[in-house]
Amino acid sequence: MKIGKAVVLFGEMIICCSGCVDDPASVHREGPEAGYLVSDAGFRDVKGLEAGHFVSDAGSGQRNEPEAGGLVSDTGSAEKLESEAGDLVSEAASADRKGPEAGASVSDAGSGEKERSQTDVCGFTAPVSLGEVEADGMVLVPPNHPDILYFGRIDCSTPLAPSFAFPGVSIRVAFNGDAIDIVFTDHGNANSPNYYNVIIDAGEPEVLEMIPGRNVYTLAENLSTGVHTVELFKRVESNQDEGRGEFQGFRIPEGASVMPLSPKPYRLEVIGDSITCGYGNEVSVLDPTNYHYTTENSNAYNAWGAIAARNLDAEYVAVAYSGRGVYRNYGGEDRETVPEMYLDALPDNLSAAPWDVSRFVPDIVVINLGTNDFSPELETAEINAATKEFEMSYLEFAETLRSYYSEATFVLAVGPMLSDSYPPGYQALSNVTDSLEAVIAARKAVGDDGFYLLEIPEQLAPYGEDWHPTVTTHEAMAERLVDFIDRLDLL
């Protein structure tokens, strides 16, 4: 369901729900509508993969027999797995972990000073006052209110307009009232709008289409008496800075109040490319040749990392950009690789303050890269040298990440778009897998046992836009990751 009717009120654009939430439990998402607009962002000319071994139309995942190197067996039980260095991964019972009932639990504690480890990525702590009552009876909750929770890659250096461009950004608040708006500045364009999910009281998401410029959007009204939660979740990636937005506060009715929220107990970071962005995942067709990238059909909320985070009851950060690789981008594009952009808060805005890694210290870091490193335009004779460069660049990136997160566990994933049959002669799947095993062995050789390999089988039809995974495939990938984490007792 989309939020959508616009009216002009008090000199600003107010975007009202065509059916704002009265009973959040009754809201259902609609599938993607017809029409596919082509954006300049991302890579679009990806050819189809040959036969793989992954998700059927029913969504069941068939696991391939893994090779040696600390990989998970086909069985659902937790077995002792021999690593490449010969060490054993201890047996761990599978945890019957359930996703949270709500986006975040309401804390009994009042607002005030918060410790970094117990708070969000912005860490606003100073008490602030609500705004004056406006002509429509609404009151501004400023963005730097200490009871607003921010997660994702966010530039918080301007407290009255936190800015973000990476996908997967989440802004949450609890309030005692019957309605809520947001004030937001969007940098997209009308031909390729930006979209956000709006989740009221942990219900099904509604889709909010942004209008370029500064606007006020009504998220919910006529709610029942009592405390409610709202989450704004960024579905779309940076898209050469057209995906950037600035949050300028919530608005609640006069007499309503903001309530404190507690963050979730765990923290998951996923570093990736278009797959982690949820590129085109809301399309599901047998032949996507004529289905190219759209913001409308790309949904980071239903990408595998975000799904896994919800199932693990973990706060989530995605550091992901379509077409980017470890040492080489798609087709050799001359832009920042993922290691080069890792400390960017806003990846397409060089004037932005750099990211401070202490703002989000993950329990688990998942890396899913390599598809773009082995994308077309490499000569077959270059593959051996390219594989070595990929391996060394990946190891250097792993060492850098370890220096940031000394206690984290790292899961190195082999993604579903890699194949030994495409591009022809590249042996991309085997080369990436071998390289990741070598990285894990190199870390073990220096006493670091915190790196694991997760193999995700090649995808099968149906496909999303430009041959990307569908939501069904993402769900199977997330299940595989959560099972892996639970079986090895990594959280």
VENZIJO-V282918 format. One record per helix or strand. SS is the DSSP state (@ for helix, = for strand). FROM is the first residue (numbers start at 0). TO is the last residue. If there is no record, write none. Layout:
ss-><SS	SS>
from-><FROM	FROM>
to-><TO	TO>
This chain:
ss-><=	=	=	=	@	=	=	=	=	=	@	=	=	=	=	=	=	=	=	=	=	=	=	=	=	=	=	=	@	=	@	@	=	@	@	=	=	@	=	@	=	@	=	=	@	@>
from-><1	4	11	20	23	54	60	80	87	105	115	132	137	148	153	161	169	179	188	191	194	205	212	226	244	256	260	265	273	284	299	303	313	329	337	343	353	356	363	379	408	427	450	462	464	470>
to-><2	8	15	20	25	54	60	81	88	105	117	132	140	150	154	163	175	185	188	191	199	208	219	233	252	258	260	271	276	284	301	311	319	331	340	343	353	358	367	403	413	444	454	462	466	486>
